[in-house]
């Protein structure tokens, strides 16, 4: 898993590349928590265009980050999900807490 992030115009942009599963979950949590801990931003956009696979562990990683950011009143949005990720987000209701944007 490779995670790229940058802040632009008060928005944190995060690109997830690779697979978000039980093997990459710990690394992903640490990297995202580190990225989210600093900087001046008031929203987060997570780009899934390069995410090849995500399982239930990956969902847990995203929900955990959502909860941490919710405490700081910082919304998280999802963009460019693959058809696989789209199905997971719709099925689990994740778009209700992390809306999809275009």
N, C-alpha and C positions, 0 to 999 in steps of 0.2 A: 504494500500500500504506500503510495506517495501522496502527500498532502501539500498543496500549494495554497498560500493565503496572502492577501494584501488588503490594505485599507485604502479606500478611495471615496472621497465625498461622504465621510461619516458612515460608510458601509463596509463591512468586512466581507470580502469575497473569498470563498473557500472552494477549491477544486479537489475532489476525491478521485484518485486514479488507482485502478486495480481492483482488488477484492476486499470487501468489508465482511469478514467472517470471524470465527473463533480464533484463527491464527493471527489475525491482524488487529483484533479488537483492543488489546491493551496498548499497543503502539498508537493506534488511532485516537484512543481516549487521551493519552498523554499529549500527543501533538495538538489536538483540538483544544484541550484545556489550556495548554501553553499559549496558543494563538489567541484564544478568547480572553486570557487574563490581562492582557495589556492593550494599549491602543485606544484611540478615540473613535468609537463607532457607536451607532444607535440602532443598527440592525445587521443581520447576518444573512447572506445568500450562499447556499450550498449548491454548487454545480455538480450534478451527477453524470454529466455527459461522458466522462471517462471511467465511470464505475462499471466494472465488468460483471460483478456478482455481489449480492448482499443476502445474508441469511438472517435468522432471528437474532443472532448475536449482534449483527450490524444494526438492526432496528433498536436494540437495547442501547447501543452506543449513542445513536442519534437522540433517543428519548432522554437519556441521561444528560446530554448537552443541552437539550431543550429545557429541562428542569432547572439547570444551573443558570441559564440565560433568562428564564422567566423570573427568577428571583431578582435579577438585575433590570427587569422590564425591557429586555432586548429581544425582539421577535426574530425568529429564524424562518427563512423562506427557502423553498426547494425549486431548482430549475433544471431543465434538460434531463429528466429521468429517462432511463432506458425503458423499453416495454416491460422488462422483468421488474424493475424498480417501481414503475407505474402501478403494476398489478399489486405489488406488496403494499404500497402506500394507500391505494384505494381500499384494499381488502382489510387492512388493519385500522383504517381511519386516521392515519398519520397526517393526512392533508388537513384535518380539522385543527390540528395544533401547529403544524408547520405547512402553511399554504403553498401551493404550487404557483409560481409566477412565470410569465413568458419573457 
